[in-house]
């Protein structure tokens, strides 16, 4: 009886060891296998057999990871304090490096992203943060990618989501924008006045060359005034026009 019980217990243990030796890795997973503590090889996907007690396997996910970088306090090059947050897209390219070269590649990438975000944005002025996000995204991505390459990590993209300012800075920027709009309006108005004066000078020169044209312009102006019957208008007659009418009257 005791022998049969021992045999059954042994069979159960052997079955458990056999089952634990089989691992199934999905298409996006790889297994970093260590044998007696030393790196052996990277396996997967599919069915993987591990020798219990001798080999150990660590799963690594190869899918792109979306990392939300917490809001960081950044002081720009022109001494403006802003709050910036971003999102990082990265994935594991080399499972061996990701497990061996760094203790926690996800946490390490997160901490590195925060410090890099502050360092890169601190070299730029506020106007650049607001107007040139695409270029800043590329700068941050290149810095991160260079530093995480030793961990087998590829930073594919960086996106700055928000650049938040305090209320006093928002009011100052609004005043600056309003002053800029007023300046542009004055410049446009001045340019219009200059162009109008140039055209008037050209018209005056052309009318001065032909006295008859001046008389026709004068008569056209009188005709336009005559259409308005709401007021009485007193206007002088040019001497040249009276002389012309006298000459016509004196002719037979």
Helices and strands as residue ranges (DSSP letters): H 2-21, E 22-25, E 29-35, E 38-43, E 46-49, E 55-61, E 65-75, E 81-92, H 95-100, H 105-121, H 126-131, H 133-148, G 149-151, E 153-164, H 167-209, H 211-226, H 239-250
